[in-house]
Amino acid sequence: MENVRATSRPALWLMVSIILVALNLRPSMAAVGPLLSAIRGDIPLSYSLASLLTMLPVMAMGLAMFFGLSVSRWLGEQRTVVVSLLIIGLATVSRLLLDSAAELILSAVLAGVGIALIQALMPALIKSRFSDNVSVCMGLYVTSIMGGAAIAASFAPLVMTRTGSWRMGLAIWAVLALLALLFWLAQRSGVPIPIPAAQAQRNGSFFANSRAWLLAIFFGLGTASYTCVLAWLAPYYVEKGWSEQNAGLLLGFLTAMEVLSGLLTPAIANRSRDRRLVLMVLLALIMAGFCGLILSPQHLSLLWPCLLGLGIGGLFPMSLIVSLDHLDNPQRAGALTAFVQGIGYLIAGLSPLIAGMIRDQLGSFEWAWWSLTGVMALMLLMALRFNPRHYARHIH
């Protein structure tokens, strides 16, 4: 694929389109947590069952990663994004008609498949089109993903209050899919999006590569903290006596901090190819945030989501950037990030379920936060192994 100059108008149009597409990759999950008590008032849901609304789409995202690149080579990048946005939009708008937990969960899984097809495709597309600015463009892309979560978490309770319907609070985000679809189709004439003639060779070979597994587990454990907070932070504060509106705004504030960190962290990290110090600072911020949630949730209640958001928001793009750093060839790097995200999302998808089960059994989310603090400590040790001087030795 030819690289598009980052300063050209077609490239700018493409980047705006990518940002709008990315805004659609989390609202189907992020809107659920703040509305959960209203949903549970209408549809019988235990916390374990409610966790499936976050867990299953994340698992679907993981599984779909493994055939996402094949689908994009078959359909072409342009049509893959169009089909994915249509799937996400239809799954989201279908929530206006839901009457059972099974239908709600099915809509979440369907959205997860559409999300995965886009997420499998985008890192390779960005690395090939914006090869001179991969870190910055990946930061914009991932930040937009988290921006979509911030918008949905903050405004879903407001939509529910104004319309008197939690279904509308979940379904309104189909508008974002329509907007992204219009922009994506409009930029089609501006930037040709060819299918690479040479397919990413040896896609399956990553299963036998220990470094690919280390990267996948690192991404999965980091994303586990993201999915768990997305699913359970708002319900945790509702249990502490907060209103749904305020709990949703708190989650929105956390995701706004993720957006800020997602923009700044890759730009800061771009100064050096050795990303280890940045990764360790981010993990320390997350650990401090979880400790604050447990020990003092009502005091300094904005500080803990702030620390969590800054840590999680930077860790998400940096995990993908470290994976992209390992390989120069865009297709091979794209295949590696698809593998990393595939395994990673399967790992991350379990965290809301485990936390929901902990809540059902022990009556509190605090043990879930403690568990995630331990996981972040383990990731500190893993981060030490990402020495860029040894990348070529591990994957080529």
C-alpha positions, 0 to 999 in steps of 0.5 A: 500500500502506498503511504499517504502524506499526513499533510495531504487533504485526502489523508486528513479526510481519511483520518477524520473518517477513522476517528468517526468510525472509532467513536462507534467501537464502545457505546454499545457497551459503555451505555449499559453500566450507567443504565443497569439498575433501570434495565434490571428493574425491567428485565430480571438480571443477576450481576453475573448475567448482566456482566455478559452484556460486556463480556460477550461482545468483548469475547466476540471481538476476540474471536472475530479478530482471527478472521477479521483480516481475512474478511477485509482481504475478501471484501476489501477494506472499504466494504469491510468498514461499511458492513461493520458499521451497518452491523453495529448500527443495526445491533444498536437500534434493535435495542428499541425493541428488546423485551428479554435478557437474551435479546439484549445479550444477542444485540451486544454480541452482534455489535461485538462482531462488527467492532472486531472487524474494524479493530482487526483492520485499522492498525495495519491501515494506519501503519501503511497509510501514516507510516511517518506518524504511526504513534500519533495516528494510533493515539488519535484512533484509540482515543476516539474509541475511548471518546465514544465510551465517554460520550455514551457513559455520560449521556445515556442516563440523560437520554433515559431521563429525557425520554423515560426509556432506558431502551432509547438510552441504549439505541440512540448511539446508532446515530454515530454509526450513520454519521461515520458511514456517511463520512467513510463513503464520502472519503472513498473518492479522496483516498484509494483504498487498495487491497494488498496484493501480498497477503500477510504471510504466515498469520497462523505462525504467531500461535507458536511464537512466545513473544506474540503470546507475551504481547497478547497476554499483556494487552489482554490483562491491561484491557481487562482493567478497562472492560471491568471498570467500564462494566462495574464502576457506575454500578459500584457507585450506585451501590454507594448511594450515588444517582445513576446520572452522577455515576454515569457522569463519573464514568464519563469523567474517567473515560474523558481522562482516558481520552486525554491520556490516549492523546498525550501518552503516544506523543510523549512515548514517540520520543523514544523507541523504548516504551518501558518507562512509560508503560510502568508509569501508566501501570502505577497510576492504575494501581493507585486508582484501584487502591483509592476506589477500595480504601476511600471511594467517597473521599477524593472521588474524582481523583481515583477515576482520574488516575485510572483513566490516565493509566488505562487510557495510555496503556491501551494505545501503548500496548498496540504500539509496542506490538506494532514496533516489533515488525516493520512490514505493515501487513505482518504488523497488522496480523500481529496486532490482530493476533494480540487483540484476538487473544487479548480480548478473549482474556479481557472478556472474562474480567466483567464476568469474574467481577460480577460473580465476585459481587454475587458471592461476596456482596462487594466489588472491592475484591475485584478491584484488589484482584486487578491491582495484583494483575497490574503488579504482574504487568509491571514485571512483564513490561520490563521485557519489552526492550526494543533492541531485542525485538528482531530476535523475538519476531521477524 
